[in-house]
């Protein structure tokens, strides 16, 4: 490979990494839960600053497929406050261990021009699991998930 092309490739990779840590839109909160060995709800949801929620149920949930609905501005603020209360931006990016068959929950927030994503497979602090539950409750996802 020519040195010039190599430098262009490296510059592109650096700009892609730094761009992924910045937000271009208003608040966007996401949650995604993966499958496990057994019964685990598999779904994803995005919560936008205007209160729009985009849910996609995949398996082991009451509602399969995409659903769109709105939550109130107060609920969006409750979600933001929940992220602030757990000091989300100070959490590790990934909680992992050498175990198998557990579900993974990935959350993220884009707030004030900053983006943070946390992958929770195993060993995360209790406050992260509590935040994940609050997202489901405050965003109105539990009705779509069904009983657990």
C-alpha positions in Angstrom: 0.0 0.0 0.0 1.2 3.5 -0.8 2.1 5.7 2.2 -0.3 8.4 1.1 -3.3 6.0 1.0 -2.3 4.6 4.4 -2.3 8.1 5.9 -5.7 8.8 4.4 -7.1 5.5 5.8 -5.7 6.3 9.2 -7.2 9.8 9.2 -10.6 8.4 8.1 -10.6 5.9 11.0 -9.7 8.5 13.5 -12.4 10.9 12.3 -14.9 8.0 12.4 -14.0 7.1 16.0 -14.3 10.7 17.3 -17.5 11.3 15.4 -19.1 8.3 17.0 -18.5 9.9 20.4 -20.3 13.1 19.5 -24.0 13.7 18.9 -25.6 15.5 16.1 -29.2 15.3 17.3 -31.0 16.1 20.5 -31.2 13.5 23.3 -31.4 10.0 22.1 -31.5 7.1 24.6 -31.3 3.5 23.5 -31.6 0.1 25.0 -31.1 -3.2 23.4 -31.4 -6.7 25.0 -30.0 -9.8 23.4 -31.0 -13.4 23.6 -29.7 -16.0 26.1 -29.9 -19.7 26.7 -33.5 -19.8 27.8 -36.3 -17.2 28.0 -35.0 -13.7 27.6 -36.8 -10.8 25.9 -35.0 -9.7 22.8 -35.8 -6.1 21.7 -34.5 -2.7 21.1 -35.8 0.8 21.6 -34.8 4.4 20.9 -36.2 7.3 22.9 -35.9 10.7 21.1 -35.8 14.2 22.7 -39.3 14.9 21.4 -40.6 11.8 23.2 -40.9 9.6 20.2 -40.2 6.0 21.1 -39.3 3.4 18.4 -39.5 -0.1 19.8 -38.6 -3.3 17.8 -39.6 -6.6 19.5 -37.8 -9.6 18.2 -38.5 -12.6 20.4 -39.7 -13.6 23.8 -41.8 -10.4 24.1 -45.5 -9.7 23.9 -45.3 -7.4 20.9 -43.2 -8.6 17.9 -42.2 -6.0 15.3 -41.9 -2.2 15.3 -44.1 0.0 17.3 -43.9 3.8 17.5 -45.5 6.0 20.2 -44.8 9.1 22.2 -44.0 9.7 25.9 -44.3 13.0 27.6 -41.5 15.6 27.9 -41.6 14.9 31.7 -40.8 11.3 31.1 -37.9 12.2 28.8 -36.6 14.4 31.6 -37.0 11.5 34.1 -34.9 9.3 31.9 -32.2 11.9 31.5 -32.2 12.4 35.3 -31.9 8.6 35.8 -28.8 8.6 33.6 -27.4 11.5 35.6 -28.1 9.8 38.9 -26.0 6.8 38.0 -23.2 9.0 36.7 -23.6 7.2 33.4 -20.6 8.9 31.7 -18.3 7.6 34.4 -19.3 3.9 33.9 -17.0 1.5 32.1 -17.8 1.0 28.4 -18.2 -2.8 28.9 -18.9 -5.2 31.7 -17.9 -8.7 30.7 -16.8 -12.0 32.1 -15.8 -15.5 31.0 -19.3 -16.9 31.3 -21.7 -18.0 28.6 -25.5 -18.0 27.9 -26.4 -14.7 29.5 -28.2 -11.9 27.8 -26.5 -8.7 27.0 -28.1 -5.3 27.6 -26.6 -2.3 25.7 -27.7 1.2 26.7 -26.6 4.5 25.3 -27.3 8.2 25.6 -26.6 11.2 23.4 -26.8 14.3 25.6 -25.3 17.8 25.3 -23.2 16.8 22.3 -21.7 13.7 24.0 -22.4 10.1 23.4 -21.8 7.1 25.7 -22.6 3.4 25.2 -22.4 0.7 27.9 -22.5 -3.0 27.2 -23.7 -5.0 30.2 -23.1 -8.7 29.9 -21.9 -9.6 33.5 -20.5 -7.9 36.5 -21.9 -4.4 36.1 -22.7 -2.3 39.2 -26.3 -2.7 40.5 -27.1 0.9 39.6 -26.7 0.0 35.9 -29.3 -2.8 36.1 -31.6 -0.4 37.9 -31.2 2.2 35.1 -32.0 -0.5 32.5 -35.2 -1.3 34.4 -36.1 2.4 34.7 -35.7 2.8 30.9 -38.2 0.0 30.4 -40.7 1.4 32.9 -40.4 5.2 32.2 -40.4 4.7 28.4 -43.5 2.5 28.6 -41.8 -0.6 27.2 -43.1 -3.0 29.8 -46.5 -3.1 28.2 -44.9 -4.3 25.0 -42.6 -6.8 26.7 -45.3 -8.7 28.7 -44.8 -10.4 32.0 -41.3 -11.5 33.0 
